[in-house]
Amino acid sequence: MHYPVGQAIGTKRSLRQIVPMANYFSRRVLGRAPAHPSSQHLRFLLWWFVSLAIFFVPLRSFVSLAVSDEQYSYTLAVPLISFFLVWLKKESIFSQKTRYFGTFELSLLTIAASLASLIGAASLLGRSAGLSLDLLALLLSWVAVFASCYGAESLKAAAFPAAFLLLMIPLPGRAMHDIVFFLQQASADATARLFRIIGVPFLRTGFQFSLPGVDIEIAQECSGIRSSASLLVCSLLVGYLFVRTSWRRACFVLIIVPVSILKNAIRIVTLSWLAIHVDPGFLYGSLHHRGGLAFTLPAIGMMGLTLWVLRRSEAIPDEQASVTLENDRGTNG
């Protein structure tokens, strides 16, 4: 699939027309450094809509890709989740003392420089990376506008929702191919081990398995990339909301890799066993094509157990500290 490259701003003339008009409106109506929160929100919304207009072409391609290719369908939910996180943490984000680190025009200059460099890089890296780099430039412009409107402290408080937006960027074709291949290989290895455990004889050639009465192949569509991406998004969100320490959050996210591989192997082995002992139609039926939720539930259970262990490990030091404090008070008393 080919993506438009270098169309994020259309032409230099269109950028010269849009930016000065918005800048003039921002100065005259909203003021240069608004102190009232509503004025800050209006300024941010103004420049957010300007960025949507400037990046209309890559945004249209992004939506088309997410709708047509299920591997990228999760990307549509990322900005909604990020905005929800900002709303959820609005008390801590927007209550920060506004400390501007540059003028409004300097922020615009930074945005323009980022756009120029990234779009130029897209033309050098090839057409497949064009959409990804255009969206990265869009996200950088959102961060710059947010920092200009609300200040550096608010941006620091909103660091995770801002970084979470990076999941909105679709991976270039080559990177996605490498990830899918890794998941295929890992799923095939895990499937072979499960077949040995349950005593199913097989002959393996790469991703193909010859079983008693049926032959199966772990194709790219069976790699589990869609469910793995969904689990990754959920693990990042749950870890941010319910786990306090950074290293535990990292562990919770990394556990997604073996869980996704094991979940996919269980799905393949289950369908294969049913095809051998019940009906070969299970390899082509509704359980194969629409039974993803049934096999995702065990993965969610494993993630839930991991979350419980991590939260419990965080609570133990707190309980020990509380007991120590009470003992100190009893001794002093």
Helices and strands as residue ranges (DSSP letters): H 12-25, I 26-30, H 37-54, H 56-68, G 70-76, H 77-88, H 90-94, H 104-125, G 127-129, H 130-150, H 152-157, H 159-164, G 165-168, H 173-198, E 203-205, E 208-211, E 214-217, G 220-222, H 225-242, H 246-254, H 256-277, G 280-283, H 286-290, H 292-332
